[in-house]
């Protein structure tokens, strides 16, 4: 299995969705990004596809951002 595919699968498994009840149109997505070799992934950009909205993972690989729809697609980019 390629390194990219391993990383993608791990991100998919580690991402947790948490929906806020205050405003059904806006939902909060939180998660943890990790690498298979060394644990947490610092500085990974989490981007909502077709949007200018993004966040960067913290020093422990965690992120949180608000999305407009449960159909929004998250992109994970490490430079």
Beta strands, then each sheet from edge to edge (+ up, - down):
strand 1: 15-17
strand 2: 27-32
strand 3: 34-35
strand 4: 39-40
strand 5: 45-48
strand 6: 54-56
strand 7: 62-67
strand 8: 74-77
sheet 1: 1+ 2- 7+
sheet 2: 3+ 4-
sheet 3: 6+ 5- 8+
end
